[in-house]
Amino acid sequence: PSVSLDGGADLRDGQYALALDHDHDSIAIGEVISVTSPLLEVEQSAAVPGSAIIDDTGAVIAMIIGNGTNRHGARAWMLEQVTVDLITSGRTAHNWLGLVVSHEAATDMVVVTSVVEGSPAARAGLRNGDLIDSFDGDPIVDAASLHRQLQNAEPGEDAVLTVTRDGSRRIILATVTELDPQE
């Protein structure tokens, strides 16, 4: 038997999901709290890291990562790259700009909701309220597409971000940085 890893395209806040614990033969029924980022916020109660999160069609939509109270669901489409990273280098690499975004449904873009002080995004001049139109020429339509583009970028390279601020489009260069796993 096998399951599909392509679930989750139509996830909704409040949707029910199952967390299947691989070690203790348990099932936890939870609720998808937020789908606005590549990491799902999921109410997991008894779910432990490594548990698969299954949607109502039986497809794997995520896997619980983290520990203690800092647990999230890594989306299924991220799992393939994580697996490759672990096999080839023994660790996972995560690129970082230092910003938090949410989906702007009216424009099909993402809006910057927070910029980390001293981060590459802050040094590049990104601000709260900026709408990110594209990343290196590729359209950004949601937080997941931004995350994919960021993870495919080379650390140390400048990403070309097209943003809309106060009704005007502008080009911003932000240096992609690899996030230190100890931070």
N, C-alpha and C positions, 0 to 999 in steps of 0.2 A: 504494500500500500504506500501511496505517496500523497502529498498535498501540494497545492499550487503556491508559489511565492509571489504571485502577482496580484494578490488581493489588496484592498484598501484604496483603490482609485476613487470610489464613491463614498468614503467615510464621512460621517456626520458627527458633530458634537452631540453627545448624549446617546450615541449608538451603543448597544450592548456588544460585548466581546467576551471570549473565553480565554483564560490564561491557563495553559497546560503545563504543569510542573513536571519536569523530566526526572527529578530525583525522588520525589515522594508520592508519585502516582496520585496527585490531587488535581482538581479542577477548581479554579476560582472564576466566578462570574463577575465581571467588572464593567465599567462604563468608560467609553472614550470621552475624556473631559475636554480635550482641545486638539484640533487637527491643523492648527495654523503653522506648524513648523515641521521640519523633518523628523523631530523626535516627538512622538505622541505623548500627551499627558493622559495617563490611564489610571483609574482607581483600581488598585490591584489587590487589596486586602492581603490574602495569603500567598500571592504569586512571588516567586523568587527569581533572581537573575538567571537567565538562560531559558525561562519559560517562554513558550511560543504563544503569541496572541492570535486567536483565530476569529474571523468574522462569521456572520451568519450564513455564508455560503460554504464554509469549511476551508477557506483559503487562509494561509498565514499572512497576516498584515504587519506583524512586527515581532520583536523579541525583547523581553525585559532585559535592560542593561542597568548597571549601577548597583548600589547596595544601600541598605538602611532606608532612610526616607527619601534619598535622592535617586529614585528609580524612574526610568522612562521606558518607552517602547521605541526601539530603533526600527524604523520602517523597513519592510521586507526588501525594497529595492536597494537599501544600503548594505544588506547582509552579504551580497556577493563581493563587493569591494572590501569589506571588513575581512572576509575569509581569505581573499587573495593577499591582503596586507599581512595577516597573521602567518600565512604559510611562507611568504617570501621574506619577511623581515622579523617575524616574531612579535610585532606590535602593529597597532593601527595608527595611521597618520590622519590628522584632522587639520585642514586649512582653516584660517581664521581671519576675519577682518575686524571683529569687535563691534558688532551691531546686532540689534534685535529688530526683527521685521514682523509685520502681519500683512495678510492679504487685503487688498483694497478692491472689493468686489465691483464697484462702479467703474473702475478703470482697468481691471484685470492686470494690475501691477501690485508690487509690494510697497508698503510704506514703512520707512524707518521709524521705529518707535523708541529706540534707545541707542545711544552710541557710548561705548566704553571709553572713559577718559584715558588718553595716552595711547589708544589703539591705532592700528593702521587706518581704520575708518575715520577716526577723529583727526589724525594727522593729514588725511586727504581732504578734510573739510566737509564730510557728510554730516547732515544735521537731522534732528527729529523732524518728521514731516516730509522729508524728501521721498519722492516716488521713484523707485528704481525701474527704469524702462528696459535696460539691456545690460548684459555682462559680456564683455569682449564681443559685442555685436550680436549675441544671441538674445532673443526676447526673454524677459523674465515675467512670467504670468502668475507665479505663486511662490511661496517660501521654499517649496521643494525644488523648483527649477533653479532658484538662486543657490540653494545648497549644492545641487548637482554641479553647477558651473564652478562654484568655489572649490569643491573637492577635486575637480578635474584640472584646476589651474596648478601651475608650478610655483612652489614657495619661492619668494624672493622676486618674482615677476610682478610687474604692474598690471592690474586688471583695469580695463577701460570700462567705466560705469557711465551709462547715460542716465541722467536723473532729471526729473522735473521738479523745480522748486519755484513756488510762487508763480506758477504758470509759464515759466521759462525753462527750456531744455538746456542742460549743460553737460559737459564731459568732465568726469572726475577720474583721476588716476589714483588707485589705492593699491599699495603693495601687499600681496598675499603673503601671509605669515603662517608657518606651521605652529599650531598650538602645542605648548609644552604639556605633556600628559600629567605632569606633577602639579600644574596650576589648577 
